[in-house]
Amino acid sequence: MDRLLYLAMTGAKHTLQAQQHNSNNLANASTPGFRADLDALLSTPMTGPGHADRVYAQESTVGHDFRQGSLISTGRELDVAINGDGWIAVQAPDGTEAYTRRGDLRVSADGLLQTSTGELVLGNVGPISVPPAQKLEIGVDGTISIVPIGEPANTLAVIDRIRLVKPNHANMVKGNDGLFRLKNGAQALPDASVQLSSGMLENSNVNSIDALVKMIDHARSFETYVKLLGTAKQNDETSARLLRQNG
C-alpha cells in the first residue's frame, strides 16, 4: 500500500514540474529570441530494502532547443537578429557576463545600449555608451555607427561594436533569469563569423501547438495519479474494515 502511495505521489509531483516547465515555454512563445526548455519524464527504479521491483516517474531537464526561430521585419533601427548560430554578449544584473538572442535593443536614459529587459549590451571594452545622435546604424558585424547631432547625414562615426560570440552549445547553461552562460564561468571569445540583420527580430522557437498538446497531456497524467492516490485510500479503508470484522 505504501508503495502505491509513494509511486502515485512522485508521479504527480514530477508531472506537475513538467507542466510548470511547459507552461514557461508557452508563456514565452512571443518573447524575441527565447529558447525552449526540453525535459523528459524518466522511469527510475525505487531503491530500498528488498528487490527493486518498482519504478517511479522523475522529471528531468535534458537541455534546451537551440534551433533558430523565424525572423520578422520591424524596420526599427535598434532591432537586430542573429543569422544562424551566435549570441549577443550582455552584462546580467548580477554583474556576470551572459548571452542572449534577444535583439530588441534600446538606449537607456544614461545613454547605455541595453536589451528591452535591462541587460547592458557589451562591446569591445565593456558596456556600450551611445552619445546623442540624429541617426544610429548597426552593421552586419555588430558595428555601431551614428550621425552626430548637427553633422551632415553622410557623416558616420563608429562608436563601438557589439560583441558577438559563438560558444559550443554543449558548454552553455540557462539561468533562472533566462540568460545563457558558460558552464565554467568563463567568457566566450568574439567570433567574426556571427552576423546580424538590422531592422529584424527573431521570434521564440517555442511551438505553441505542441506546447498546448503537452499541457493537456500533463494535466491528464496528473489527474490519473491523483485518482491512484484516492484508490490507495479506499483500499486502505477497506482493508482496515475487513480486519476489524475478522478480529
C-alpha positions as CSV (number, residue, x, y, z in Angstrom):
1,M,0.0,0.0,0.0
2,D,2.8,2.4,0.9
3,R,4.5,1.7,-2.4
4,L,1.3,2.6,-4.3
5,L,1.0,5.9,-2.4
6,Y,4.7,6.7,-2.9
7,L,4.7,5.9,-6.6
8,A,1.5,7.9,-7.3
9,M,2.8,10.8,-5.2
10,T,6.1,11.0,-7.1
11,G,4.3,10.7,-10.4
12,A,2.0,13.6,-9.6
13,K,4.9,15.7,-8.3
14,H,7.1,15.3,-11.3
15,T,4.2,15.6,-13.8
16,L,3.4,18.9,-12.1
17,Q,7.1,20.0,-12.5
18,A,6.9,19.1,-16.2
19,Q,3.7,21.1,-16.5
20,Q,5.5,24.1,-15.0
21,H,8.4,23.9,-17.5
22,N,5.9,23.5,-20.4
23,S,3.9,26.5,-19.1
24,N,7.0,28.6,-19.0
25,N,7.7,27.7,-22.6
26,L,4.2,28.6,-23.6
27,A,4.3,31.9,-21.7
28,N,7.4,32.9,-23.7
29,A,6.0,31.9,-27.1
30,S,6.1,35.6,-28.1
31,T,9.4,36.5,-26.4
32,P,12.1,37.5,-29.0
33,G,15.0,35.1,-29.2
34,F,13.6,32.7,-26.5
35,R,15.0,29.2,-26.5
36,A,12.6,26.5,-25.3
37,D,13.5,24.2,-22.4
38,L,13.4,20.5,-23.1
39,D,12.5,18.0,-20.4
40,A,11.6,14.3,-20.1
41,L,9.8,12.0,-17.6
42,L,12.2,9.2,-16.8
43,S,11.4,5.8,-15.1
44,T,13.7,5.5,-12.1
45,P,14.0,2.3,-10.0
46,M,12.9,2.7,-6.4
47,T,15.7,1.5,-4.2
48,G,15.5,0.3,-0.6
49,P,15.1,-2.9,1.4
50,G,14.3,-5.9,-0.8
51,H,14.3,-6.3,-4.5
52,A,14.0,-3.1,-6.6
53,D,10.8,-4.2,-8.4
54,R,9.1,-0.7,-8.5
55,V,9.9,2.4,-10.6
56,Y,8.7,5.9,-10.2
57,A,8.5,8.9,-12.5
58,Q,11.2,11.5,-12.4
59,E,11.1,14.8,-14.4
60,S,14.4,16.0,-15.7
61,T,15.5,18.9,-17.8
62,V,17.5,17.4,-20.6
63,G,18.6,20.6,-22.3
64,H,17.4,23.4,-24.5
65,D,16.1,23.8,-28.0
66,F,18.8,25.8,-29.9
67,R,17.0,25.9,-33.2
68,Q,16.6,29.3,-34.7
69,G,13.2,31.0,-34.6
70,S,11.6,32.7,-37.5
71,L,12.7,36.2,-38.4
72,I,10.3,39.1,-38.8
73,S,11.0,42.6,-40.2
74,T,10.3,45.5,-37.9
75,G,12.2,48.4,-39.6
76,R,13.3,49.7,-36.3
77,E,16.9,50.7,-36.3
78,L,17.7,49.2,-32.8
79,D,16.2,45.8,-33.6
80,V,18.7,43.2,-34.6
81,A,18.5,39.4,-35.3
82,I,21.4,36.9,-35.5
83,N,21.6,34.9,-38.7
84,G,22.4,31.3,-37.8
85,D,24.4,30.4,-34.7
86,G,25.7,33.1,-32.3
87,W,24.8,35.2,-29.3
88,I,24.9,38.8,-28.1
89,A,27.1,39.3,-25.0
90,V,25.4,41.2,-22.2
91,Q,26.0,42.1,-18.6
92,A,23.5,40.4,-16.4
93,P,22.0,42.3,-13.3
94,D,24.4,40.3,-11.1
95,G,27.4,41.7,-13.0
96,T,28.3,38.4,-14.7
97,E,28.7,38.1,-18.5
98,A,25.8,36.3,-20.1
99,Y,24.5,35.6,-23.6
100,T,21.1,36.2,-25.3
101,R,19.5,36.1,-28.7
102,R,17.0,38.8,-27.8
103,G,17.6,41.7,-30.2
104,D,15.0,44.3,-29.3
105,L,17.6,46.9,-28.0
106,R,17.2,50.4,-26.6
107,V,19.2,53.3,-25.3
108,S,18.7,54.0,-21.6
109,A,18.4,57.4,-20.1
110,D,22.1,57.2,-19.2
111,G,23.0,56.6,-22.9
112,L,23.8,52.9,-22.4
113,L,22.8,50.3,-25.0
114,Q,20.7,47.6,-23.4
115,T,18.2,44.9,-24.1
116,S,14.5,45.5,-23.6
117,T,14.8,43.7,-20.3
118,G,17.5,45.9,-19.0
119,E,20.8,43.9,-19.6
120,L,23.7,46.1,-20.8
121,V,25.0,45.1,-24.2
122,L,28.7,44.6,-24.2
123,G,31.1,46.0,-26.7
124,N,34.9,45.8,-27.2
125,V,35.8,47.1,-23.8
126,G,32.6,46.8,-21.8
127,P,29.0,48.3,-21.8
128,I,28.3,50.3,-25.0
129,S,27.7,54.0,-24.5
130,V,25.7,55.8,-27.2
131,P,26.1,59.6,-27.4
132,P,23.2,61.8,-28.6
133,A,22.8,61.3,-32.3
134,Q,20.3,62.1,-35.1
135,K,20.7,58.6,-36.6
136,L,22.1,55.2,-35.5
137,E,23.1,52.2,-37.6
138,I,24.1,48.7,-36.6
139,G,26.1,46.9,-39.2
140,V,26.2,43.2,-40.1
141,D,29.3,42.6,-37.9
142,G,27.7,44.5,-35.0
143,T,29.5,47.8,-35.6
144,I,27.5,50.7,-34.3
145,S,27.7,54.0,-36.2
146,I,26.0,57.3,-35.6
147,V,25.4,60.6,-37.3
148,P,26.3,63.2,-34.6
149,I,23.8,65.9,-34.0
150,G,24.3,68.9,-36.3
151,E,26.5,66.9,-38.7
152,P,25.6,66.0,-42.4
153,A,23.6,62.8,-42.9
154,N,26.6,61.2,-44.7
155,T,28.9,61.8,-41.7
156,L,29.1,58.4,-39.8
157,A,31.2,57.9,-36.7
158,V,31.9,54.4,-35.4
159,I,31.4,54.4,-31.6
160,D,31.7,50.7,-30.8
161,R,30.9,47.1,-31.8
162,I,28.5,44.7,-30.3
163,R,30.4,41.6,-29.0
164,L,29.1,38.6,-30.9
165,V,30.1,35.2,-29.7
166,K,29.5,31.6,-30.8
167,P,30.4,29.2,-28.0
168,N,29.6,25.5,-28.2
169,H,26.0,24.8,-27.1
170,A,27.2,21.8,-25.0
171,N,29.1,24.3,-22.8
172,M,26.2,26.6,-22.1
173,V,23.7,26.6,-19.3
174,K,20.5,28.6,-18.9
175,G,20.0,30.6,-15.7
176,N,16.7,31.4,-13.9
177,D,16.9,34.9,-15.5
178,G,16.6,33.3,-19.0
179,L,20.1,34.2,-19.9
180,F,22.8,31.7,-21.0
181,R,26.3,31.4,-19.5
182,L,29.3,29.1,-20.0
183,K,29.4,26.2,-17.5
184,N,32.8,27.0,-16.2
185,G,32.1,30.7,-15.7
186,A,34.5,31.7,-18.5
187,Q,33.8,34.3,-21.1
188,A,33.3,33.4,-24.8
189,L,35.7,35.0,-27.3
190,P,34.3,37.2,-30.1
191,D,33.6,35.4,-33.3
192,A,33.7,37.3,-36.6
193,S,31.5,34.8,-38.4
194,V,28.4,35.8,-36.4
195,Q,26.3,38.2,-38.5
196,L,23.4,40.5,-37.6
197,S,20.4,41.6,-39.6
198,S,19.3,45.2,-38.7
199,G,15.6,46.0,-38.5
200,M,14.7,42.4,-37.8
201,L,13.8,40.3,-34.8
202,E,14.0,36.6,-34.1
203,N,10.8,35.0,-32.8
204,S,10.8,32.5,-30.0
205,N,11.4,28.9,-31.2
206,V,8.5,27.6,-29.0
207,N,6.0,25.6,-30.9
208,S,2.7,26.8,-29.4
209,I,0.6,23.9,-30.7
210,D,3.0,21.3,-29.4
211,A,3.1,23.1,-26.0
212,L,-0.7,23.2,-25.8
213,V,-0.9,19.5,-26.5
214,K,1.7,18.8,-23.8
215,M,-0.3,20.9,-21.4
216,I,-3.4,18.7,-21.9
217,D,-1.3,15.5,-21.7
218,H,0.4,16.6,-18.4
219,A,-3.0,17.6,-16.9
220,R,-4.5,14.2,-17.7
221,S,-1.5,12.4,-16.3
222,F,-1.7,14.4,-13.1
223,E,-5.4,13.6,-12.8
224,T,-4.6,9.9,-13.2
225,Y,-2.0,10.0,-10.4
226,V,-4.5,11.8,-8.1
227,K,-7.1,9.1,-8.8
228,L,-4.5,6.5,-7.8
229,L,-4.0,8.2,-4.5
230,G,-7.8,8.1,-4.0
231,T,-7.8,4.4,-4.9
232,A,-5.0,3.7,-2.4
233,K,-7.0,5.4,0.3
234,Q,-10.1,3.4,-0.5
235,N,-8.1,0.1,-0.4
236,D,-6.6,1.0,2.9
237,E,-10.0,1.8,4.4
238,T,-11.4,-1.5,3.0
239,S,-8.5,-3.5,4.4
240,A,-8.9,-1.9,7.9
241,R,-12.7,-2.6,7.9
242,L,-12.1,-6.3,6.9
243,L,-9.5,-6.6,9.7
244,R,-11.9,-5.2,12.3
245,Q,-14.7,-7.6,11.1
246,N,-12.4,-10.6,11.4
247,G,-10.8,-9.5,14.7
